[in-house]
Amino acid sequence: MRGEILSLLPQLRGFARFLTGQPAQADDLVQETVLRALAALDQFAPGTSMKAWLYTIARNLFYEQRRHGQRERDVMSDYAHRPDQPESGTGEGEADVLRDLDGAIWRLSPRLREALVLVGVQEMTYAEAAHVCGVTVGTIKARVSRARAQIMEYMNARPDDG
């Protein structure tokens, strides 16, 4: 089981980066998540998804740390005002599309953005994402569907350069 945790660290760090928005804070969150997971390894149910279990620990830890004076939706909505920029090194047109897509993702509501990131970026199943978010599979499917539709709407509404 420890080997499985180790193999999931890069994906867990990506999810932590999404939650915190800061590389150093993401590393701290991953470290604390792994410490908690190792301490509670006897609580992991064999045959279930280790990835979903770790993501749930990370998500709960993140909100636990942020709850001191702030509600969950306030924390998530703050990120809409400071989205990350795409990495340099891409072509100019490609960078524009990435910047537009990044902006479209950050325009989504926090719950839609979270569902899309878990299913679309982190490649979780709907069931795993539902477990992480504490909602039904149908709710996750609806959120992902709405998120994709809104992104398409945002991207189709952007002015063409050519």
VEXBAGU-997019 format. One line per field, with one value per residue: residue number from 1; residue in one letter; z, y, x of N, C-alpha, C in turn. Coordinates in pm, 1 decimal. Example, Ala and Ser with C-alpha at 12.3 -4.5 7.8 and 13.67 -1.06 7.14 Angstrom:
<recs>
i c(1 / 2)
aa c(A / S)
n_pz c(780.0 / 708.0)
n_py c(-569.0 / -225.0)
n_px c(1319.0 / 1285.0)
ca_pz c(780.0 / 714.0)
ca_py c(-450.0 / -106.0)
ca_px c(1230.0 / 1367.0)
c_pz c(780.0 / 787.0)
c_py c(-330.0 / 3.0)
c_px c(1320.0 / 1290.0)
</recs>
This chain:
<recs>
i c(1 / 2 / 3 / 4 / 5 / 6 / 7 / 8 / 9 / 10 / 11 / 12 / 13 / 14 / 15 / 16 / 17 / 18 / 19 / 20 / 21 / 22 / 23 / 24 / 25 / 26 / 27 / 28 / 29 / 30 / 31 / 32 / 33 / 34 / 35 / 36 / 37 / 38 / 39 / 40 / 41 / 42 / 43 / 44 / 45 / 46 / 47 / 48 / 49 / 50 / 51 / 52 / 53 / 54 / 55 / 56 / 57 / 58 / 59 / 60 / 61 / 62 / 63 / 64 / 65 / 66 / 67 / 68 / 69 / 70 / 71 / 72 / 73 / 74 / 75 / 76 / 77 / 78 / 79 / 80 / 81 / 82 / 83 / 84 / 85 / 86 / 87 / 88 / 89 / 90 / 91 / 92 / 93 / 94 / 95 / 96 / 97 / 98 / 99 / 100 / 101 / 102 / 103 / 104 / 105 / 106 / 107 / 108 / 109 / 110 / 111 / 112 / 113 / 114 / 115 / 116 / 117 / 118 / 119 / 120 / 121 / 122 / 123 / 124 / 125 / 126 / 127 / 128 / 129 / 130 / 131 / 132 / 133 / 134 / 135 / 136 / 137 / 138 / 139 / 140 / 141 / 142 / 143 / 144 / 145 / 146 / 147 / 148 / 149 / 150 / 151 / 152 / 153 / 154 / 155 / 156 / 157 / 158 / 159 / 160 / 161 / 162)
aa c(M / R / G / E / I / L / S / L / L / P / Q / L / R / G / F / A / R / F / L / T / G / Q / P / A / Q / A / D / D / L / V / Q / E / T / V / L / R / A / L / A / A / L / D / Q / F / A / P / G / T / S / M / K / A / W / L / Y / T / I / A / R / N / L / F / Y / E / Q / R / R / H / G / Q / R / E / R / D / V / M / S / D / Y / A / H / R / P / D / Q / P / E / S / G / T / G / E / G / E / A / D / V / L / R / D / L / D / G / A / I / W / R / L / S / P / R / L / R / E / A / L / V / L / V / G / V / Q / E / M / T / Y / A / E / A / A / H / V / C / G / V / T / V / G / T / I / K / A / R / V / S / R / A / R / A / Q / I / M / E / Y / M / N / A / R / P / D / D / G)
n_pz c(0.0 / 69.2 / -142.5 / -343.4 / -257.9 / -288.7 / -569.5 / -646.5 / -580.5 / -770.6 / -905.0 / -687.0 / -599.5 / -813.1 / -781.0 / -528.6 / -595.3 / -756.5 / -559.9 / -372.7 / -523.3 / -505.4 / -536.7 / -313.1 / -96.5 / -191.8 / -184.1 / 94.0 / 166.2 / 40.3 / 178.5 / 443.5 / 392.1 / 315.9 / 553.4 / 724.8 / 591.8 / 611.6 / 887.6 / 924.1 / 784.0 / 843.7 / 831.0 / 568.7 / 322.3 / 180.9 / -167.1 / -248.0 / -398.8 / -375.6 / -468.8 / -466.1 / -191.3 / -88.8 / -215.1 / -95.7 / 168.9 / 130.3 / 28.7 / 240.1 / 442.9 / 334.0 / 334.1 / 603.6 / 706.1 / 600.6 / 705.7 / 928.7 / 995.3 / 734.0 / 478.8 / 280.9 / 9.2 / -17.8 / -11.6 / -245.6 / -444.3 / -439.1 / -598.0 / -855.6 / -915.9 / -951.8 / -1159.0 / -1265.9 / -1497.7 / -1830.3 / -1901.6 / -2020.9 / -2347.6 / -2525.7 / -2849.2 / -2983.9 / -3068.7 / -2964.5 / -2693.4 / -2648.4 / -2681.6 / -2474.3 / -2257.6 / -2281.5 / -2243.0 / -1984.7 / -1849.9 / -1897.4 / -1753.6 / -1494.4 / -1471.6 / -1417.5 / -1172.0 / -835.7 / -762.0 / -1007.2 / -1137.5 / -970.8 / -1004.7 / -1281.1 / -1290.4 / -1131.3 / -1279.3 / -1551.4 / -1559.6 / -1353.8 / -1411.9 / -1277.1 / -1203.5 / -1238.3 / -1009.6 / -823.2 / -810.2 / -712.8 / -460.3 / -346.2 / -339.9 / -186.7 / -286.2 / -497.9 / -777.3 / -997.9 / -950.1 / -983.3 / -1253.9 / -1370.8 / -1295.3 / -1427.8 / -1692.3 / -1715.1 / -1666.8 / -1887.0 / -2095.2 / -2034.4 / -2064.0 / -2337.1 / -2432.8 / -2338.4 / -2479.5 / -2747.0 / -2756.8 / -2750.3 / -2910.9 / -3248.7 / -3376.6 / -3637.8)
n_py c(-120.2 / 121.0 / 160.7 / 210.1 / 453.3 / 610.4 / 596.2 / 753.0 / 1011.7 / 1223.4 / 1284.1 / 1351.1 / 1576.9 / 1748.0 / 1782.0 / 1901.8 / 2136.0 / 2252.5 / 2300.0 / 2473.7 / 2668.7 / 2749.2 / 2647.4 / 2584.1 / 2568.9 / 2363.1 / 2150.6 / 2131.6 / 2059.3 / 1809.1 / 1668.9 / 1669.4 / 1534.4 / 1278.7 / 1203.0 / 1187.1 / 989.0 / 767.7 / 737.0 / 656.9 / 424.2 / 175.1 / 220.9 / 230.1 / 85.1 / -218.3 / -294.2 / -74.2 / 254.5 / 382.8 / 624.9 / 791.8 / 787.9 / 915.5 / 1168.4 / 1254.5 / 1283.1 / 1487.5 / 1696.3 / 1735.2 / 1806.4 / 2041.4 / 2211.8 / 2207.3 / 2340.6 / 2589.8 / 2671.1 / 2830.9 / 3103.8 / 3138.2 / 3044.9 / 2749.9 / 2802.7 / 3068.4 / 3056.6 / 2907.7 / 3075.5 / 3293.1 / 3221.4 / 3263.3 / 3517.1 / 3521.6 / 3351.1 / 3097.6 / 3147.6 / 3025.1 / 2805.0 / 2930.9 / 2908.1 / 2794.6 / 2822.9 / 3145.1 / 3171.1 / 2934.3 / 2977.5 / 3183.8 / 3052.2 / 2865.3 / 3042.6 / 3158.8 / 2930.7 / 2862.6 / 3089.9 / 3055.5 / 2821.8 / 2913.6 / 3086.0 / 2930.1 / 2811.9 / 2733.3 / 2466.2 / 2342.3 / 2369.9 / 2218.1 / 1957.7 / 1920.0 / 1931.3 / 1710.1 / 1491.5 / 1544.1 / 1637.0 / 1509.8 / 1256.3 / 1088.9 / 844.4 / 888.0 / 791.9 / 788.7 / 1065.0 / 1157.6 / 1041.9 / 1178.8 / 1440.9 / 1407.7 / 1368.2 / 1245.7 / 1016.9 / 1093.0 / 1367.6 / 1454.8 / 1387.5 / 1561.3 / 1809.0 / 1804.0 / 1790.2 / 2035.2 / 2207.6 / 2155.4 / 2238.6 / 2511.7 / 2597.4 / 2551.1 / 2737.3 / 2977.8 / 2967.3 / 2969.2 / 3218.3 / 3389.6 / 3648.3 / 3612.5 / 3605.6 / 3607.6)
n_px c(82.4 / 198.9 / 369.2 / 185.8 / 82.2 / 311.1 / 339.1 / 127.7 / 191.6 / 278.6 / 33.4 / -125.5 / 7.6 / -46.2 / -323.1 / -323.6 / -194.8 / -385.6 / -579.9 / -450.4 / -314.7 / -55.4 / 280.7 / 455.0 / 274.8 / 119.7 / 302.3 / 336.1 / 76.2 / 53.7 / 251.7 / 148.5 / -88.1 / 5.4 / 132.1 / -90.4 / -234.2 / -61.8 / -61.4 / -320.3 / -349.5 / -452.7 / -719.8 / -786.8 / -984.7 / -934.2 / -940.7 / -1077.0 / -1048.7 / -733.2 / -641.6 / -871.7 / -915.6 / -683.3 / -710.3 / -943.1 / -859.4 / -667.9 / -828.5 / -1012.4 / -833.9 / -727.1 / -957.9 / -1012.0 / -791.0 / -838.7 / -1079.1 / -1073.8 / -1216.9 / -1305.5 / -1536.4 / -1587.9 / -1665.6 / -1584.9 / -1308.1 / -1253.8 / -1363.8 / -1194.6 / -979.8 / -1061.1 / -995.4 / -725.0 / -595.3 / -359.3 / -90.9 / -26.7 / 250.4 / 564.1 / 717.0 / 550.3 / 397.5 / 299.7 / 25.0 / -73.1 / -25.8 / -205.8 / -451.2 / -431.6 / -421.2 / -674.2 / -833.6 / -754.2 / -845.9 / -1118.9 / -1169.8 / -1124.3 / -1335.4 / -1549.3 / -1786.2 / -1677.8 / -1748.6 / -1813.8 / -1569.6 / -1403.2 / -1511.4 / -1465.0 / -1183.4 / -1111.6 / -1222.6 / -1157.5 / -886.6 / -739.9 / -812.6 / -992.2 / -1243.5 / -1599.4 / -1720.0 / -1508.5 / -1448.9 / -1693.3 / -1689.9 / -1470.1 / -1571.9 / -1794.5 / -2053.3 / -2324.9 / -2279.2 / -2428.6 / -2454.8 / -2189.3 / -2151.2 / -2335.4 / -2226.7 / -1975.9 / -2062.5 / -2202.3 / -1987.2 / -1817.9 / -1986.7 / -2013.9 / -1748.9 / -1710.3 / -1893.3 / -1776.4 / -1532.3 / -1616.9 / -1725.7 / -1514.7 / -1323.1 / -1213.7 / -880.8 / -807.5)
ca_pz c(0.0 / 71.4 / -280.3 / -419.2 / -217.7 / -354.9 / -712.9 / -667.7 / -537.1 / -872.3 / -926.1 / -564.5 / -599.0 / -908.4 / -717.8 / -422.0 / -663.1 / -793.4 / -440.0 / -305.1 / -615.9 / -477.9 / -531.7 / -178.1 / -16.6 / -243.1 / -128.1 / 235.3 / 173.8 / 4.7 / 289.3 / 553.8 / 347.1 / 322.8 / 695.5 / 777.3 / 529.0 / 672.0 / 1025.3 / 921.4 / 681.7 / 884.7 / 800.7 / 424.9 / 289.6 / 64.0 / -278.6 / -287.9 / -469.7 / -294.4 / -520.9 / -411.2 / -47.3 / -68.5 / -256.3 / 7.2 / 282.1 / 91.1 / 18.0 / 374.6 / 512.5 / 278.7 / 385.7 / 748.6 / 728.9 / 555.1 / 772.5 / 1034.5 / 955.0 / 595.7 / 433.5 / 167.8 / -120.2 / -21.1 / -46.3 / -386.0 / -533.3 / -443.2 / -705.0 / -983.6 / -936.9 / -974.9 / -1223.8 / -1309.1 / -1638.3 / -1893.7 / -1904.5 / -2139.7 / -2434.0 / -2626.1 / -2957.8 / -2945.5 / -3085.5 / -2868.9 / -2561.0 / -2639.7 / -2661.5 / -2337.1 / -2165.7 / -2289.4 / -2179.3 / -1842.4 / -1802.0 / -1900.1 / -1640.6 / -1369.8 / -1468.0 / -1368.9 / -1027.1 / -770.5 / -762.6 / -1144.2 / -1164.5 / -896.5 / -1071.8 / -1408.7 / -1264.4 / -1083.4 / -1385.1 / -1676.3 / -1547.2 / -1267.6 / -1471.7 / -1183.5 / -1249.9 / -1176.8 / -874.8 / -737.5 / -790.5 / -625.2 / -326.0 / -299.8 / -315.7 / -95.4 / -356.2 / -577.6 / -910.4 / -1086.3 / -928.4 / -1047.8 / -1399.4 / -1407.3 / -1280.2 / -1536.3 / -1815.0 / -1713.1 / -1678.8 / -2027.0 / -2177.8 / -2009.6 / -2125.4 / -2481.8 / -2452.7 / -2321.0 / -2586.2 / -2872.1 / -2748.6 / -2755.7 / -3044.8 / -3332.7 / -3413.2 / -3780.8)
ca_py c(0.0 / 238.3 / 178.3 / 271.2 / 594.5 / 671.5 / 609.8 / 854.6 / 1143.5 / 1329.9 / 1322.8 / 1416.7 / 1711.5 / 1827.8 / 1815.7 / 1997.3 / 2263.3 / 2308.2 / 2349.5 / 2583.7 / 2772.9 / 2783.0 / 2525.8 / 2553.4 / 2526.6 / 2231.7 / 2053.6 / 2116.3 / 1985.7 / 1670.1 / 1610.2 / 1646.4 / 1430.4 / 1149.6 / 1171.5 / 1143.6 / 861.5 / 662.7 / 718.0 / 594.9 / 320.1 / 64.5 / 259.2 / 216.1 / -37.4 / -287.3 / -311.8 / 55.8 / 338.1 / 454.2 / 761.0 / 864.8 / 799.5 / 1020.2 / 1296.3 / 1293.7 / 1332.6 / 1616.6 / 1795.7 / 1764.0 / 1877.4 / 2176.6 / 2290.4 / 2216.3 / 2446.6 / 2717.8 / 2701.6 / 2929.6 / 3237.5 / 3146.8 / 2932.7 / 2675.1 / 2868.8 / 3192.0 / 3019.6 / 2869.5 / 3186.5 / 3381.6 / 3181.2 / 3314.0 / 3647.9 / 3509.9 / 3223.5 / 3078.7 / 3173.9 / 2907.8 / 2801.0 / 2989.3 / 2807.3 / 2753.6 / 2919.7 / 3259.7 / 3137.2 / 2827.6 / 3040.5 / 3258.2 / 2955.0 / 2814.3 / 3150.6 / 3169.4 / 2812.2 / 2878.3 / 3190.1 / 2996.3 / 2728.3 / 2989.9 / 3153.7 / 2834.7 / 2814.0 / 2643.6 / 2326.0 / 2291.1 / 2363.5 / 2104.4 / 1834.4 / 1910.0 / 1900.8 / 1571.8 / 1395.0 / 1574.5 / 1655.6 / 1406.2 / 1129.8 / 1003.8 / 800.4 / 966.2 / 738.7 / 838.0 / 1208.9 / 1172.4 / 1008.4 / 1289.0 / 1559.8 / 1375.3 / 1381.7 / 1127.3 / 1007.1 / 1175.4 / 1509.1 / 1479.1 / 1384.7 / 1685.9 / 1919.6 / 1794.9 / 1825.1 / 2180.8 / 2273.3 / 2144.1 / 2323.5 / 2652.2 / 2624.9 / 2562.2 / 2865.3 / 3082.6 / 2959.9 / 3009.2 / 3361.2 / 3472.6 / 3706.3 / 3548.7 / 3694.5 / 3603.8)
ca_px c(0.0 / 287.3 / 416.0 / 76.3 / 81.1 / 426.7 / 313.5 / 23.7 / 238.3 / 271.9 / -106.0 / -170.9 / 65.6 / -123.6 / -450.6 / -292.9 / -161.9 / -515.8 / -647.6 / -381.7 / -271.6 / 84.2 / 362.7 / 503.9 / 159.9 / 80.4 / 395.8 / 301.7 / -49.6 / 83.3 / 326.8 / 55.1 / -181.5 / 74.1 / 149.2 / -220.5 / -270.0 / 19.7 / -107.6 / -453.4 / -346.9 / -539.1 / -858.1 / -810.6 / -1057.8 / -876.5 / -1032.4 / -1130.2 / -951.9 / -634.9 / -637.0 / -986.5 / -894.4 / -582.8 / -766.7 / -1039.3 / -779.8 / -610.2 / -936.2 / -1061.8 / -727.3 / -722.0 / -1069.5 / -994.9 / -692.1 / -893.5 / -1205.1 / -1054.1 / -1262.2 / -1353.3 / -1617.8 / -1531.6 / -1686.0 / -1507.5 / -1171.4 / -1246.9 / -1395.4 / -1078.8 / -889.9 / -1109.8 / -934.5 / -581.3 / -561.3 / -220.7 / -63.7 / 33.4 / 396.3 / 624.6 / 775.5 / 453.9 / 385.7 / 217.6 / -116.3 / -101.7 / -29.3 / -331.6 / -559.4 / -415.6 / -459.3 / -819.7 / -889.4 / -727.7 / -941.0 / -1253.0 / -1179.1 / -1133.5 / -1465.6 / -1648.3 / -1809.0 / -1582.2 / -1792.5 / -1798.9 / -1426.1 / -1350.5 / -1555.8 / -1394.1 / -1042.5 / -1099.6 / -1254.3 / -1089.4 / -742.3 / -685.0 / -855.5 / -1065.4 / -1374.6 / -1706.5 / -1741.6 / -1399.2 / -1469.1 / -1810.2 / -1643.7 / -1386.0 / -1655.3 / -1903.1 / -2182.1 / -2358.1 / -2219.0 / -2511.4 / -2420.0 / -2059.5 / -2172.9 / -2404.0 / -2131.1 / -1877.5 / -2133.7 / -2224.4 / -1856.7 / -1773.7 / -2073.9 / -1979.3 / -1618.1 / -1732.5 / -1961.0 / -1675.4 / -1432.6 / -1681.5 / -1758.0 / -1392.9 / -1304.2 / -1111.3 / -769.8 / -783.5)
c_pz c(0.0 / -67.6 / -367.2 / -385.6 / -289.2 / -503.4 / -744.1 / -631.8 / -646.1 / -897.9 / -805.3 / -557.4 / -696.9 / -850.7 / -606.9 / -480.9 / -707.2 / -671.3 / -385.1 / -397.2 / -599.2 / -466.4 / -390.4 / -88.1 / -61.4 / -187.4 / 19.6 / 252.0 / 141.2 / 120.3 / 406.3 / 517.9 / 360.9 / 468.5 / 756.3 / 720.4 / 591.2 / 814.9 / 1030.3 / 820.9 / 716.3 / 857.5 / 652.0 / 397.7 / 165.5 / -43.2 / -323.4 / -350.5 / -372.1 / -337.6 / -462.9 / -261.4 / -16.8 / -103.7 / -153.2 / 129.0 / 250.4 / 87.9 / 156.3 / 456.1 / 465.4 / 336.8 / 536.9 / 782.6 / 694.8 / 630.8 / 881.9 / 982.4 / 813.7 / 562.8 / 309.5 / 35.9 / -131.1 / -62.6 / -195.0 / -479.5 / -540.7 / -561.1 / -841.1 / -1017.1 / -963.1 / -1037.1 / -1263.2 / -1457.1 / -1700.0 / -1896.2 / -2031.5 / -2223.3 / -2536.7 / -2734.4 / -2917.9 / -2957.1 / -2986.9 / -2727.7 / -2542.3 / -2612.0 / -2519.5 / -2234.0 / -2164.0 / -2220.4 / -2027.8 / -1781.1 / -1797.1 / -1783.2 / -1510.3 / -1360.4 / -1418.3 / -1218.8 / -963.1 / -777.1 / -902.4 / -1177.7 / -1094.9 / -964.8 / -1202.4 / -1388.8 / -1220.0 / -1196.3 / -1509.1 / -1667.4 / -1466.6 / -1310.8 / -1371.9 / -1250.4 / -1184.7 / -1032.9 / -778.0 / -707.4 / -698.1 / -481.2 / -267.0 / -260.0 / -219.0 / -155.8 / -434.2 / -713.5 / -1009.2 / -1073.0 / -995.8 / -1199.2 / -1446.0 / -1399.3 / -1392.9 / -1668.2 / -1823.9 / -1730.4 / -1823.6 / -2118.2 / -2159.0 / -2070.9 / -2275.7 / -2514.2 / -2441.2 / -2437.9 / -2720.6 / -2873.7 / -2760.2 / -2896.7 / -3119.7 / -3371.8 / -3563.7 / -3851.6)
c_py c(125.9 / 268.0 / 243.8 / 419.9 / 668.3 / 693.5 / 718.5 / 996.3 / 1251.1 / 1378.2 / 1396.7 / 1558.8 / 1802.7 / 1871.6 / 1918.6 / 2135.0 / 2332.9 / 2369.5 / 2475.5 / 2698.8 / 2810.8 / 2655.6 / 2487.7 / 2505.3 / 2388.8 / 2123.4 / 2026.6 / 2033.2 / 1837.3 / 1600.7 / 1576.7 / 1536.8 / 1292.0 / 1108.1 / 1120.8 / 1008.6 / 747.3 / 632.9 / 643.9 / 480.7 / 202.1 / 93.7 / 248.5 / 82.2 / -101.4 / -310.5 / -182.3 / 137.2 / 414.6 / 601.4 / 844.0 / 886.6 / 911.6 / 1158.5 / 1346.5 / 1348.6 / 1471.0 / 1726.1 / 1833.7 / 1842.2 / 2022.1 / 2263.5 / 2306.2 / 2331.6 / 2584.5 / 2761.6 / 2806.8 / 3069.0 / 3248.5 / 3025.9 / 2872.8 / 2750.4 / 3000.7 / 3163.5 / 2990.7 / 2986.9 / 3287.4 / 3348.5 / 3231.5 / 3448.4 / 3642.0 / 3376.3 / 3218.2 / 3109.2 / 3048.7 / 2919.1 / 2869.2 / 2877.4 / 2754.5 / 2859.5 / 3029.4 / 3229.8 / 3031.0 / 2885.2 / 3118.5 / 3165.1 / 2899.4 / 2917.4 / 3166.3 / 3050.8 / 2820.5 / 2979.0 / 3135.5 / 2900.0 / 2804.6 / 3071.9 / 3061.3 / 2852.8 / 2714.6 / 2496.2 / 2264.4 / 2272.9 / 2241.3 / 1972.4 / 1814.2 / 1872.0 / 1755.9 / 1470.7 / 1419.6 / 1581.9 / 1542.1 / 1265.2 / 1033.1 / 956.2 / 890.4 / 920.9 / 788.2 / 986.7 / 1234.6 / 1143.7 / 1122.9 / 1409.5 / 1533.4 / 1395.2 / 1253.3 / 1132.1 / 1093.8 / 1323.6 / 1542.8 / 1482.0 / 1513.7 / 1804.7 / 1920.3 / 1835.9 / 1976.1 / 2255.8 / 2270.8 / 2233.7 / 2470.8 / 2688.1 / 2639.2 / 2696.3 / 2980.7 / 3085.3 / 3001.9 / 3157.9 / 3448.7 / 3525.5 / 3633.8 / 3652.0 / 3705.8 / 3654.2)
c_px c(86.3 / 342.5 / 310.9 / 65.4 / 193.5 / 401.1 / 210.2 / 69.6 / 234.2 / 128.0 / -161.1 / -116.5 / -9.3 / -256.6 / -428.4 / -260.7 / -290.2 / -585.0 / -582.7 / -344.0 / -125.2 / 167.5 / 408.4 / 390.5 / 111.4 / 171.4 / 366.3 / 174.4 / -27.6 / 155.3 / 233.5 / -45.5 / -118.6 / 94.9 / 18.1 / -261.7 / -191.2 / -24.8 / -241.1 / -462.3 / -437.1 / -686.7 / -890.6 / -877.1 / -997.2 / -983.0 / -1097.7 / -1017.3 / -861.4 / -629.7 / -751.4 / -970.1 / -795.3 / -637.4 / -867.7 / -966.2 / -724.7 / -716.0 / -988.6 / -959.1 / -718.8 / -833.3 / -1063.4 / -899.6 / -748.4 / -1018.7 / -1192.1 / -1089.0 / -1314.1 / -1438.1 / -1553.5 / -1548.0 / -1610.8 / -1364.0 / -1161.1 / -1273.2 / -1281.2 / -988.0 / -935.1 / -1045.7 / -784.7 / -544.6 / -414.5 / -209.8 / -4.7 / 184.7 / 447.6 / 684.7 / 676.1 / 450.9 / 289.4 / 68.5 / -161.0 / -114.5 / -158.7 / -449.2 / -552.2 / -458.3 / -610.8 / -887.2 / -872.1 / -825.5 / -1082.5 / -1272.2 / -1197.4 / -1261.9 / -1575.9 / -1669.7 / -1711.7 / -1622.4 / -1781.0 / -1651.7 / -1364.7 / -1386.8 / -1479.7 / -1248.0 / -1026.3 / -1120.2 / -1168.5 / -939.3 / -679.5 / -726.2 / -918.0 / -1193.3 / -1478.6 / -1729.1 / -1633.7 / -1416.9 / -1587.3 / -1771.8 / -1561.9 / -1471.5 / -1771.2 / -2040.9 / -2209.4 / -2287.4 / -2297.3 / -2481.2 / -2288.2 / -2074.9 / -2238.0 / -2307.8 / -2028.4 / -1941.5 / -2156.4 / -2093.2 / -1807.7 / -1855.9 / -2038.4 / -1845.2 / -1632.7 / -1798.6 / -1861.2 / -1577.5 / -1491.8 / -1714.1 / -1634.9 / -1372.3 / -1191.8 / -1007.1 / -754.9 / -900.7)
</recs>
